[in-house]
Amino acid sequence: GVLETAYDFARRLKCGDLVLETIQCETSVFEEYIIRTEPGRCIISAADTEGIRRGIYRLAVILRNDTADALPVREEKGTPQIRIRMNRYRFGSEKYPLKGRDDLLQETDLMPDGYLERFAYEGINYDILSMQSLFVTDIVPVFCSHDSPEKQALMAKRREKLRMYVKKAARYGIKIIFYINTPQPLKEDDPI
């Protein structure tokens, strides 16, 4: 399900016999959670999946200082202070400069699972993809009957890569937005 990657992360915490329980409850805002700990047990309550995800990652921080059997008896509420937390990093800006780059045409997987998990852990909930020379018709095949078979194949490749990235990022609670440098000047022979 939607939280599969967060629960996988929790299983890898190596926290001994810790009993982890998640409960749906009312909260005042999206992503808010309540985490209750006691020796050997943790209860995370939230109104939504992203609150549970944030609580699991908070548990990882708590377990840096305490072992599962030495968890203190306490209750903590986590409320996001910033609603949109964006990331734009692709393995080093010199190797992959933003200017003039189309992330949907790269052969490299720009969103490997380790990358997405790291940013989910850090609270990132939006990732930015850049596109070069983007017009609506580059993604959505509308009004493009004049396009060559090569351009149609390129559009299909972009759409397929976009679907893959959106699906992959969603597993970690991350949404995709575009960096688009537009309008770009049209070439003189452009049929538009």
C-alpha positions in Angstrom: 0.0 0.0 0.0 0.8 3.7 0.3 2.9 3.1 3.4 4.7 0.0 2.3 8.1 1.8 2.0 7.7 3.5 5.4 6.9 0.2 7.1 9.9 -1.4 5.2 12.0 1.4 6.6 10.7 0.7 10.2 11.5 -3.0 9.8 15.1 -2.2 8.9 15.6 0.0 12.0 17.0 -3.0 13.9 15.2 -2.1 17.1 15.0 -5.5 18.7 11.6 -6.4 20.1 10.0 -3.0 19.6 6.2 -3.3 19.1 5.1 -0.6 16.6 1.5 0.2 16.3 -0.2 2.8 14.0 -3.6 4.2 14.7 -5.8 6.5 12.7 -7.1 9.5 14.7 -8.1 13.1 14.2 -5.4 15.7 13.9 -5.6 19.4 13.2 -3.5 19.5 10.0 -2.3 17.2 7.2 0.9 15.2 8.1 0.5 15.9 11.9 1.2 12.9 14.1 1.3 11.9 17.8 4.0 9.5 18.9 3.8 7.7 22.2 6.7 5.7 23.5 7.4 3.4 26.4 10.0 0.7 26.9 9.6 -1.8 24.1 6.6 -0.1 22.5 5.7 2.8 20.2 2.3 4.0 19.1 2.0 6.4 16.2 -1.4 8.1 15.6 -2.3 10.3 12.7 -5.3 11.2 10.5 -3.5 10.5 7.2 -0.9 8.3 5.7 1.7 11.0 5.5 1.3 11.7 9.3 2.1 8.0 9.9 5.1 8.2 7.6 6.4 11.3 9.4 5.9 9.5 12.7 7.9 6.5 11.6 10.8 8.7 10.5 10.6 10.5 13.8 10.9 7.2 15.6 14.1 6.5 13.7 15.5 9.8 15.1 14.4 8.8 18.6 16.1 5.4 18.3 19.4 7.0 17.5 19.6 7.9 21.2 17.6 5.1 22.9 17.3 1.4 22.4 13.9 0.0 22.1 13.8 -1.5 25.6 15.0 1.8 27.0 12.5 4.1 25.3 11.3 6.8 27.7 7.6 7.1 28.6 6.5 10.2 26.6 4.2 11.6 24.1 5.2 14.0 21.4 3.2 15.8 18.7 4.7 16.5 15.3 3.1 19.3 13.3 4.6 20.3 10.0 5.8 23.9 10.0 6.3 24.1 6.2 3.6 22.5 4.0 5.6 22.2 0.8 9.2 21.0 1.1 10.9 20.7 -2.2 14.1 19.1 -3.4 16.1 19.7 -6.6 19.2 17.6 -6.4 20.4 15.1 -9.0 23.6 13.5 -7.8 25.6 16.7 -8.1 24.9 19.9 -10.1 28.1 19.7 -12.2 27.3 16.3 -13.6 23.7 17.1 -14.2 23.2 20.9 -14.6 19.6 22.1 -14.5 20.0 24.5 -17.5 19.0 22.9 -20.8 18.4 19.5 -19.4 15.3 17.3 -19.9 15.0 14.8 -17.0 12.4 12.8 -18.8 14.8 12.0 -21.6 17.7 10.8 -19.4 18.7 7.2 -19.6 19.8 7.2 -16.0 17.1 6.5 -13.3 17.1 9.9 -11.6 14.9 8.6 -8.7 16.4 5.4 -7.4 14.7 4.0 -4.3 17.5 5.0 -1.9 17.3 8.6 -3.1 13.5 8.7 -2.6 13.8 7.1 0.8 16.4 9.5 1.9 14.3 12.5 1.0 11.2 11.0 2.5 13.2 10.6 5.7 14.2 14.2 5.5 10.6 15.3 5.1 10.8 16.2 1.4 7.3 16.0 -0.1 7.9 17.4 -3.6 10.7 16.7 -6.1 11.4 18.8 -9.1 12.0 17.5 -12.6 13.3 19.8 -15.3 12.1 19.8 -18.9 13.6 21.4 -21.9 11.5 23.0 -24.7 8.3 22.1 -23.0 5.0 22.9 -24.6 1.8 21.2 -23.6 2.0 19.1 -26.7 5.3 17.6 -25.5 3.4 15.6 -22.8 -0.2 15.7 -23.8 -0.9 14.7 -27.4 -3.3 17.5 -28.2 -3.2 19.5 -31.4 -0.1 17.6 -32.6 -1.2 15.9 -35.8 1.5 17.8 -37.6 4.3 16.2 -35.4 6.7 13.8 -37.0 6.9 10.2 -36.0 10.3 11.0 -34.3 8.7 13.7 -32.2 5.7 11.5 -31.4 8.1 8.8 -30.2 9.9 11.3 -28.0 6.6 12.5 -26.5 5.7 8.8 -25.8 9.0 8.3 -24.1 8.5 11.4 -21.9 5.0 10.3 -20.9 6.2 6.8 -20.0 9.1 8.1 -17.9 6.8 10.6 -16.2 4.3 7.9 -15.3 7.2 5.8 -13.9 8.6 8.7 -11.8 5.2 9.7 -10.5 4.3 6.2 -9.4 7.7 5.6 -7.9 7.8 8.9 -5.9 4.2 8.3 -4.7 5.4 5.2 -2.9 7.4 7.5 -0.7 4.8 10.2 -0.3 6.6 12.5 -2.8 4.9 14.4 -5.6 6.5 15.6 -8.8 6.5 19.2 -10.1 8.3 20.6 -13.2 10.9 23.2 -13.6 10.0 24.6 -17.0 11.9 27.4 -18.7 9.3 28.7 -21.1 8.4 30.2 -23.4 11.2 29.2 -25.6 11.4 31.0 -28.9 10.0 29.0 -31.7 12.1 28.1 -34.7 11.3 29.9 -37.9 10.1 26.7 -39.6 8.0 25.5 -36.6 4.4 24.7 -37.8 2.9 26.3 -34.6 
